[in-house]
Amino acid sequence: MKIYIDGKYYGREDARVSVFNHGLLYGDGVFEGIRIYNGKVFRLKEHIERLYQSAKAILLEIPVKKEEMKNAVLETVKINAKENGYIRLIVTRGEGSLGIDPAQCNAATIIIIVADIQLYPEEHYKNGIEIITASSRRIPPDSLDPRIKSLNYLNNIMAKLEARQAGCLEAVMLNREGFVSECTGDNIFILKNNELLTPAPYHGALDGITMRTVMEIAESLGIRTRETTLTRYDLYNADECFMTGTGAEIIPVIKADSRIIGDGMPGTITRSLTDRFKQYVLQRAF
């Protein structure tokens, strides 16, 4: 493994950042998780664009232009000879002082890691998973816009801990109004009356790239899609339910808060979208 840090490559054992880095001290930075399929980087342009938009929103100046960042990602993938895997692209505020003032940070730190990823065992893709509703509410947009993919994931981690304590792999998070937002690391969809529904970003959901891809595939199959407002009632009474994310791809949800969804098995539309997604990422050039 060769890890990119500010234009140089290091082995895993030698890859280091300062303990004064504000990404470590305060979660001050942004990141993207990106997949590699058959040696091709999935929707790299969209991920780079979102990275720079997140950075702009928090007044973090990335010291390289988008094209240079894109080339750095592709070069890191090439050096690691990874045909299928995962990229973690990170930009922190950089090294500063122990004070919170970001003005003490002279230059951003760029890190690119290329590795393997396996979030869920294979049987869960076949049989589906159970989720719970977390008591930890999603941070509201007037505090931190969910479209900013920041390094501070403590809100999501607290909900993930609740899921683990309940014996589940995942939890759905509500916003402070009680509407469904997202899961701890993935967007969530339901199918109701042949319509595919997902919470709109203004409810606290990340504007997911895999989410957008799945909606695009669904539309090509003649399935109407819509970003909307959902409650737990909608989850409980959905015909089908699944989550989407860079790492998870598409994973079926067959039970929520002990309520069986549909017939308790991954639905026909979920399976169809999963098959089409697999074809999509393997056949398209990005």
Secondary structure, 3 states (H helix, E strand, C coil): CEEEECCEEEECCCCCCCCCEHHHHHCCEEEEEEEEECCEECCHHHHHHHHHHHHHHCCCCCCCCHHHHHHHHHHHHHHHCCCCEEEEEEEECCECCCCCCHHHCCCCEEEEEEECCCCCCHHHHHHCEEEEECCCCCCCCCCCCCCCCECCCHHHHHHHHHHHHCCCCEEEEECCCCCEEEECCCEEEEEECCEEEEECHHHCCCCCHHHHHHHHHHHHCCCEEEEECCCHHHHHCCCEEEEEECCCEEEEEEEECCEECCCCCCCHHHHHHHHHHHHHHHHCCC
